């Protein structure tokens, strides 16, 4: 199967019966739906969304769904050894205003859902810089901004250093990096950021496993962000020598 943008010559025209089916996506602007099959796109420096149609091998349309593309970004495991040689990883607690509460889908007016997650962010070009930031530089900046760790000892990229947050509608991938820091050189977070972060800490792998298994921590942050859990797993698979610290003697 192949996906084509609306307006592509292979895409069914607005007059095609495909568009009259109730399962089709509609773009509604100011309460008024556009004609089904009309090409549309919304975009910003952070990403874009547009409708695409999936065709079968014979070129017949099967279904349509918006596709989301993100600007270049990094997801990072920030970690280090404490004074006893125990591995600790950074966890930040951040509210995510777009998330529904799991038991109240579609309801508005609730406080933002807070997630326990790892450092992540867009590269600096979208914030007004002329050149696209290198992935390693972007990772180091995000770690410093979001965890307070100021001394980087090593930057590592795993094999196949990307993951996709949800390939059913996201076409782009996040770059993955592991940043080893000096845990003796961690400063308190500054609170002048436009992106709110409630807190940051470095915790043991055993504590991380406990929080993921439970689903939350004592402050109510949820450990159910797929991108964070994915990268923590990739980190552990890349460094199996740390597995005992996470799981003990199994």
N, C-alpha and C positions, 0 to 999 in steps of 0.2 A: 504494500500500500504506500501511497505517496500523499503528502500534504501540500496543498497549493493555497496561496493567498487569494482572497477575493479580488476580482479584477484580472487575475491571471487568465490567459487564453484557454487554459485547460479547465478553468473553474466554470461550473454551470451558470448561465446568465440568470438575471433576476426572474425571467419568465419561465424558467425550468420548474416542473412540478416538485422537484426536490425541496424548494423553498417554501412551499405551502404546507409542509408537514409540521405538526405542532411541536416536534422535538427540536426544531431549528432555534438557533440563538438569535436574539433581536437586540439591536442597539436602540435605546430609548433616550432621547435628548429633550429636556424640558417637558417630559411627559408624553412626547410624541415619538412613536417608533419609526425608524427609517424603513424604507422599502426592503423586504427580505432580499438578501443577495447584494445589497449596496456595499461597496468596499468601505471599510472604516478602520481607523487606527488612532490610538491615543499614545502620546509619547512625552517623555521628559528626559532630563539628563540621567535619571536613575534607571530608566528602562522604557519598555513599550508594550502595548497589548494590541492585538488585532485578531480578527476572525480568520480561520483557515478551514478548508474543506479537505477531508481525507478521501482519496479515491482508491477504488480497488484496482487490481492489475489490468482490468479492461478499461479503466478510465471512468468508471461510473461512480458518482458521489455516494459515500456511505454515511458519513456524519460530519458535522462541523463543530468546532469548539475554539474559543479564543486561545491564542498562544501568547505566553508572557516571556519577554526577554529582559534580562537584567544587565545593567552596566557591569564592566569587569569588577570583580570583588574577591575577597579572600575570607576563608574560614580558618581559624588558627587554634591549635592546641598550644597554649603557653604552659610550660612546665619547668620544674627544677628539682634539685636535690636539697632537702633540708639538712641541718647540721648533723643529723644521724644517718644520712644517706638514704632517706625515704623519699620516694618520688611524690611530688605534689603537683596538681594541675590547677589551672585557674578556672574559677567559676564566677560568672557575673550574674547578677539578678537584674533583669531588665523588663519593664512593662511593654507589652505589645498590644497597642490600641486596636488593631484590626482583628484580633482574635475574639471569636465568640467564647462564652463559657461552654464547656463540653456538654453540660446537662441543660443548657438553655440556648440551643442553636437559633440564630436569627434574631435574638433579643438584643436591643440596644439599651443604653443607660447604665450598664454595670461598670464597675471599676475596671481599668485595664488589667488583663491577665498577665501576671508576672512569670517569666520563665527563668529557670536556671540554665545558663547556656555558656558557650565559649566565645572568645573575642571574634568579631566578624565585622566587615564593613566594606564600603566601596573604595576604590582607589582614588587618589586625590585629584585627578583631572576634572571630575565633575564639580569640585569645589573651587574652580577658578584657576587652577594651575594650567600652564601651557602644555605640558607633556604628561603622558600617562605614567603614573608612578610604577616602578618595578614591583613585582609581586612580593619579593622579600622585604623591600623597603616599606611597602604597605602593611605587611604583616607586623613588622617591628613597630610601626607607628600605632597600629591598632592595639597591640599589646601594651604599649606604654600608656596610651590614652585610657584604655578600658580596664587595666589591671594595676597600673602604677609601677610595673616592673620597668626599670630604667637601664639595666645592664643586660645586654643580650650576649650569650655565650656561643650559641650555635643556631643556625637556621637550616632546617631539613625539609625536603619534599619527599613524600612517600612514592612508591611505585604507582603509576597512573594517578597523578596528583590532582584529581578533580572529582567532584560528585555533583549529582543533579538533585535538587530538592524535591521535584515531583515531575518525572518525565511525561506524565499524562497531559500536562499543559505548559510546562516550562521547557524552553528549548536551549537555554544557556546553562553553563556549568560554573560552579564556584571553584577557585583554586585553593588547594589545601596545603598548609604548611604547619610544621612543628617548630616552635621557637623555644629553645632552652634559655632560661634566664637565671640570673643570680638572685636567689630568694633573700639574700641579705640586703639587697638594694631595691626594695619595693617601697614606694612612697604612697601616701594616702591619696585617694582620688580627688581631683579637683571637680567642683560642682558648677563650673561655668559652661558646661557643654549644652548644646541645644538638644542633644539626644540623651534623655534621662537614663541613668544607671543607678539603681538603688544602692548596690554594694558590690564589692569584688573581694574574693579571697582565694587562697591556694589551699586545696584540701587533698587528703590522701586518696589513693585509688580505691581503698576499701570504703571510705566514706562516700565516694562518688558512686560506687556500686550500690551501696545501701540506698542512696537517694533515688537512683534510677529504678531500682526494684520497688521502692515505696511509691515513687511517682512524684514526690515533693520533698521539700526540706522543712525545717522547723519554722522558717519565715514565710511559708506558703508559696514559694516559687515552685513551679511545675517543671519536672524533668522529662518533658515529652516533646521537645523541639527536635524534629527528625534530623535536621542538619547537624545539630550538636551531638546527638547520640550516634549518628553515622560516623562522625569524625573521631569521637572517642573510641569507637570500635576499631576504626582503621589504625589509630595510634597504637592500640593494644596489640593488634595483629602484626603491625610493623615492629613492635618491641615486645615480643613474647616473654622476654626476660623479666618484664614487669608484671606478668600475669599473677604470680604468687602473691604480690602485694595487693592485688585487687580481689582475688578469689580465695587466698589461703591454700591450705592443703586439701584439694578436692580429689 
